[in-house]
Amino acid sequence: MGHYAVNQTRHAFTHVTSVVRSTAATIAILAATLPVHATTLAVIRTPDQVIIAAADSLLVWYGGDRRPQLTCKLDTHDDVIFATAGLVASPENDFNVQTFVDMALATPGTLAERAQVLERLLEGRLLGTLTRIRHELPRLFAKQLESGFVLNVTLGAVRDQVAQLEMRDFYAETEPDGTLQLRVARVSCPRDCPRPTEVFGVGETSAMMEYLGTLPQLPAELPGLAEQLVQIEIADRPELVGPPVDMLRTSNAGVEWLQQKPACAD
Protein backbone atom coordinates (compact mmCIF):
# COMPACT_ATOMS: atom_id res chain seq x y z
CA MET A 1 0.00 0.00 0.00
CA GLY A 2 1.44 3.36 -0.99
CA HIS A 3 0.37 6.45 0.91
CA TYR A 4 0.66 10.19 0.39
CA ALA A 5 -0.65 12.57 3.01
CA VAL A 6 -1.12 16.16 1.96
CA ASN A 7 -1.47 19.22 4.14
CA GLN A 8 -2.75 21.70 1.60
CA THR A 9 -2.25 24.69 3.86
CA ARG A 10 1.48 24.00 3.98
CA HIS A 11 1.62 22.62 0.41
CA ALA A 12 3.81 19.80 1.65
CA PHE A 13 3.82 16.08 1.02
CA THR A 14 4.60 13.40 3.53
CA HIS A 15 5.34 10.03 1.95
CA VAL A 16 4.75 6.92 4.02
CA THR A 17 5.69 3.58 2.48
CA SER A 18 4.02 0.44 3.80
CA VAL A 19 5.91 -2.71 4.68
CA VAL A 20 5.51 -4.33 1.26
CA ARG A 21 4.73 -2.75 -2.11
CA SER A 22 1.70 -4.57 -3.43
CA THR A 23 2.03 -6.21 -6.79
CA ALA A 24 -1.33 -7.58 -5.86
CA ALA A 25 -3.86 -8.93 -8.23
CA THR A 26 -1.49 -10.92 -10.39
CA ILE A 27 -2.32 -13.43 -7.67
CA ALA A 28 -5.76 -13.90 -9.13
CA ILE A 29 -4.52 -15.03 -12.54
CA LEU A 30 -3.21 -18.42 -11.71
CA ALA A 31 -2.90 -19.97 -15.16
CA ALA A 32 0.45 -19.99 -16.90
CA THR A 33 -1.05 -19.80 -20.38
CA LEU A 34 -3.12 -16.71 -19.62
CA PRO A 35 -1.95 -13.08 -19.78
CA VAL A 36 -1.14 -11.41 -16.47
CA HIS A 37 -3.41 -8.66 -15.17
CA ALA A 38 -2.88 -6.62 -12.04
CA THR A 39 -4.75 -4.25 -9.79
CA THR A 40 -4.51 -0.51 -9.33
CA LEU A 41 -6.66 1.31 -6.79
CA ALA A 42 -6.48 5.01 -5.97
CA VAL A 43 -8.14 5.88 -2.65
CA ILE A 44 -8.62 9.49 -1.55
CA ARG A 45 -9.92 10.43 1.87
CA THR A 46 -10.83 13.91 3.13
CA PRO A 47 -12.77 14.74 6.32
CA ASP A 48 -16.07 14.58 4.42
CA GLN A 49 -15.63 12.09 1.58
CA VAL A 50 -13.94 8.91 0.38
CA ILE A 51 -13.25 8.29 -3.31
CA ILE A 52 -12.09 4.97 -4.76
CA ALA A 53 -11.01 4.55 -8.39
CA ALA A 54 -10.09 1.15 -9.84
CA ALA A 55 -8.62 -0.13 -13.08
CA ASP A 56 -9.84 -3.18 -15.00
CA SER A 57 -11.67 -6.16 -13.54
CA LEU A 58 -10.00 -8.88 -11.53
CA LEU A 59 -9.47 -12.44 -12.67
CA VAL A 60 -10.74 -15.07 -10.25
CA TRP A 61 -9.10 -18.48 -9.93
CA TYR A 62 -11.44 -21.45 -9.99
CA GLY A 63 -8.71 -24.02 -9.46
CA GLY A 64 -7.62 -26.92 -11.64
CA ASP A 65 -7.87 -26.34 -15.38
CA ARG A 66 -10.99 -24.16 -15.32
CA ARG A 67 -10.59 -20.75 -16.89
CA PRO A 68 -10.42 -17.75 -14.55
CA GLN A 69 -13.49 -15.49 -14.60
CA LEU A 70 -13.81 -11.73 -14.32
CA THR A 71 -15.18 -10.03 -11.23
CA CYS A 72 -15.54 -6.37 -10.31
CA LYS A 73 -13.39 -4.58 -7.76
CA LEU A 74 -15.82 -1.90 -6.54
CA ASP A 75 -19.24 -2.29 -5.01
CA THR A 76 -21.58 -0.90 -2.36
CA HIS A 77 -23.45 -2.22 0.65
CA ASP A 78 -26.06 0.20 1.95
CA ASP A 79 -24.06 3.37 2.74
CA VAL A 80 -20.63 1.71 2.52
CA ILE A 81 -18.43 1.64 -0.55
CA PHE A 82 -15.77 -1.03 -0.82
CA ALA A 83 -12.99 -2.30 -3.04
CA THR A 84 -11.11 -5.60 -3.19
CA ALA A 85 -7.77 -6.44 -4.74
CA GLY A 86 -5.73 -9.61 -4.88
CA LEU A 87 -6.96 -13.14 -4.24
CA VAL A 88 -10.65 -12.30 -4.16
CA ALA A 89 -12.32 -15.66 -4.81
CA SER A 90 -11.75 -19.37 -5.15
CA PRO A 91 -15.15 -21.05 -5.47
CA GLU A 92 -13.79 -24.60 -5.18
CA ASN A 93 -12.68 -23.68 -1.66
CA ASP A 94 -15.87 -21.73 -0.91
CA PHE A 95 -13.86 -18.52 -0.64
CA ASN A 96 -15.35 -15.28 -1.92
CA VAL A 97 -14.31 -11.95 -0.44
CA GLN A 98 -17.48 -10.12 -1.46
CA THR A 99 -19.60 -12.68 0.41
CA PHE A 100 -17.60 -12.06 3.56
CA VAL A 101 -17.74 -8.28 3.08
CA ASP A 102 -21.52 -8.44 2.82
CA MET A 103 -21.69 -10.64 5.93
CA ALA A 104 -19.46 -8.28 7.93
CA LEU A 105 -21.31 -5.15 6.83
CA ALA A 106 -24.63 -6.72 7.81
CA THR A 107 -23.49 -6.88 11.45
CA PRO A 108 -24.15 -3.99 13.85
CA GLY A 109 -21.37 -1.66 14.94
CA THR A 110 -19.08 1.04 13.66
CA LEU A 111 -17.20 0.68 10.40
CA ALA A 112 -14.02 -0.14 12.35
CA GLU A 113 -15.83 -2.84 14.33
CA ARG A 114 -17.22 -4.36 11.17
CA ALA A 115 -13.75 -4.30 9.61
CA GLN A 116 -12.60 -6.38 12.58
CA VAL A 117 -15.43 -8.84 11.94
CA LEU A 118 -14.33 -9.04 8.32
CA GLU A 119 -10.76 -9.83 9.37
CA ARG A 120 -11.94 -12.74 11.48
CA LEU A 121 -14.15 -14.06 8.68
CA LEU A 122 -11.36 -13.89 6.12
CA GLU A 123 -8.35 -15.21 8.00
CA GLY A 124 -9.27 -18.90 8.29
CA ARG A 125 -10.66 -19.25 4.78
CA LEU A 126 -7.79 -17.30 3.27
CA LEU A 127 -5.22 -19.51 4.97
CA GLY A 128 -7.03 -22.60 3.69
CA THR A 129 -7.04 -21.25 0.14
CA LEU A 130 -3.34 -20.34 0.30
CA THR A 131 -2.50 -23.80 1.62
CA ARG A 132 -4.34 -25.39 -1.28
CA ILE A 133 -2.62 -23.15 -3.82
CA ARG A 134 0.76 -24.01 -2.32
CA HIS A 135 -0.06 -27.71 -2.70
CA GLU A 136 -1.57 -27.56 -6.22
CA LEU A 137 0.59 -24.82 -7.76
CA PRO A 138 3.84 -24.62 -5.80
CA ARG A 139 5.71 -22.60 -8.43
CA LEU A 140 2.98 -20.00 -8.61
CA PHE A 141 2.78 -19.83 -4.83
CA ALA A 142 6.55 -19.37 -4.52
CA LYS A 143 6.57 -16.63 -7.15
CA GLN A 144 3.44 -14.66 -6.31
CA LEU A 145 2.25 -15.42 -2.79
CA GLU A 146 4.94 -16.68 -0.47
CA SER A 147 5.89 -13.95 2.02
CA GLY A 148 3.99 -11.39 -0.04
CA PHE A 149 0.79 -9.48 -0.60
CA VAL A 150 -2.35 -11.60 -0.87
CA LEU A 151 -5.43 -9.42 -0.48
CA ASN A 152 -6.61 -5.86 0.13
CA VAL A 153 -10.08 -4.87 1.28
CA THR A 154 -10.97 -1.16 1.52
CA LEU A 155 -14.18 0.11 3.15
CA GLY A 156 -15.42 3.71 3.11
CA ALA A 157 -18.43 5.44 4.66
CA VAL A 158 -19.53 8.80 6.02
CA ARG A 159 -21.04 8.69 9.51
CA ASP A 160 -22.07 11.71 11.53
CA GLN A 161 -20.64 13.87 8.73
CA VAL A 162 -17.15 12.34 9.16
CA ALA A 163 -15.53 10.25 6.43
CA GLN A 164 -14.37 6.87 7.70
CA LEU A 165 -11.89 4.64 5.91
CA GLU A 166 -10.83 1.10 6.83
CA MET A 167 -8.10 -0.59 4.77
CA ARG A 168 -6.75 -4.08 5.38
CA ASP A 169 -3.76 -5.65 3.61
CA PHE A 170 -3.26 -9.39 4.14
CA TYR A 171 0.25 -10.80 3.66
CA ALA A 172 1.34 -14.44 3.57
CA GLU A 173 4.34 -15.33 5.70
CA THR A 174 6.07 -18.70 5.83
CA GLU A 175 7.48 -19.71 9.21
CA PRO A 176 10.83 -21.57 9.46
CA ASP A 177 8.92 -24.82 10.00
CA GLY A 178 6.95 -24.24 6.79
CA THR A 179 3.73 -23.16 8.49
CA LEU A 180 1.77 -20.46 6.72
CA GLN A 181 0.72 -17.38 8.69
CA LEU A 182 -1.19 -14.24 7.79
CA ARG A 183 -0.06 -10.76 8.74
CA VAL A 184 -2.55 -7.92 8.54
CA ALA A 185 -1.62 -4.26 7.96
CA ARG A 186 -4.34 -1.81 8.96
CA VAL A 187 -5.32 1.76 8.19
CA SER A 188 -8.23 3.23 10.17
CA CYS A 189 -9.34 6.79 9.49
CA PRO A 190 -9.88 9.41 10.84
CA ARG A 191 -7.38 8.05 13.41
CA ASP A 192 -4.67 7.38 10.81
CA CYS A 193 -5.57 10.32 8.56
CA PRO A 194 -4.47 13.45 10.42
CA ARG A 195 -4.11 15.65 7.33
CA PRO A 196 -6.87 17.23 5.24
CA THR A 197 -6.26 14.97 2.24
CA GLU A 198 -4.83 11.45 2.22
CA VAL A 199 -4.08 9.49 -0.94
CA PHE A 200 -3.50 5.72 -0.87
CA GLY A 201 -2.50 3.43 -3.70
CA VAL A 202 -3.05 -0.33 -3.83
CA GLY A 203 -1.45 -2.68 -6.32
CA GLU A 204 0.62 -1.31 -9.18
CA THR A 205 1.27 2.22 -7.92
CA SER A 206 4.84 3.24 -8.82
CA ALA A 207 3.90 5.69 -11.57
CA MET A 208 1.05 7.31 -9.66
CA MET A 209 3.13 7.79 -6.53
CA GLU A 210 5.97 9.27 -8.55
CA TYR A 211 3.51 11.70 -10.16
CA LEU A 212 2.07 12.68 -6.78
CA GLY A 213 5.55 13.53 -5.61
CA THR A 214 5.82 16.19 -8.33
CA LEU A 215 2.70 18.11 -7.25
CA PRO A 216 3.11 21.18 -5.03
CA GLN A 217 -0.49 20.65 -3.92
CA LEU A 218 -3.44 18.50 -4.89
CA PRO A 219 -6.06 19.80 -7.31
CA ALA A 220 -9.44 20.76 -5.90
CA GLU A 221 -11.21 18.29 -8.20
CA LEU A 222 -10.42 15.08 -6.33
CA PRO A 223 -12.53 12.62 -8.38
CA GLY A 224 -10.61 13.79 -11.44
CA LEU A 225 -7.35 13.23 -9.59
CA ALA A 226 -8.35 9.69 -8.58
CA GLU A 227 -9.14 8.80 -12.18
CA GLN A 228 -5.96 10.49 -13.40
CA LEU A 229 -3.82 8.48 -10.99
CA VAL A 230 -5.23 5.20 -12.23
CA GLN A 231 -4.88 6.31 -15.86
CA ILE A 232 -1.23 7.18 -15.21
CA GLU A 233 -0.63 3.65 -13.98
CA ILE A 234 -2.46 2.21 -16.99
CA ALA A 235 -0.24 4.20 -19.34
CA ASP A 236 2.88 3.14 -17.45
CA ARG A 237 2.05 -0.57 -17.17
CA PRO A 238 -0.36 -1.41 -20.02
CA GLU A 239 0.74 -5.04 -19.93
CA LEU A 240 -0.54 -5.31 -16.36
CA VAL A 241 -3.22 -2.65 -15.80
CA GLY A 242 -5.96 -1.67 -18.24
CA PRO A 243 -9.06 0.47 -18.71
CA PRO A 244 -11.84 1.25 -18.11
CA VAL A 245 -11.75 3.00 -14.73
CA ASP A 246 -14.58 2.52 -12.23
CA MET A 247 -15.07 5.11 -9.51
CA LEU A 248 -17.19 5.39 -6.36
CA ARG A 249 -17.64 8.20 -3.86
CA THR A 250 -19.28 8.39 -0.45
CA SER A 251 -19.99 11.78 1.09
CA ASN A 252 -22.63 13.58 3.15
CA ALA A 253 -24.79 13.43 0.02
CA GLY A 254 -24.65 9.63 0.03
CA VAL A 255 -23.09 6.94 -2.14
CA GLU A 256 -22.49 7.81 -5.78
CA TRP A 257 -21.14 5.90 -8.75
CA LEU A 258 -19.00 8.41 -10.65
CA GLN A 259 -18.02 5.88 -13.32
CA GLN A 260 -19.10 2.28 -13.75
CA LYS A 261 -18.43 -0.14 -16.57
CA PRO A 262 -21.61 -1.82 -17.90
CA ALA A 263 -20.31 -5.28 -17.00
CA CYS A 264 -20.24 -4.25 -13.33
CA ALA A 265 -23.65 -2.59 -13.22
CA ASP A 266 -26.37 -4.28 -11.14
Secondary structure, DSSP 8 states (H G I E B T S, - for coil): -EEEEEETTTTEEEEEE-SS---GGGGGT--TTS-----EEEEEEETTEEEEEE-S-EEE--STT---EEE-SEEEETTEEEEEEES-EEGGGTEEHHHHHHHHHTSSS-HHHHHHHHHHHHHHHHHHHHHHHHHH-HHHIIIIITTSEEEEEEEEEEETTEEEEEEEEEEEEE-TTS-EEEEEEEEEETTT--SSEEEEEEES-HHHHHHHTT-SS--S-HHHHHHHHHHHHHHH-TTT--S--EEEEEETTEEEEEE--GGG--
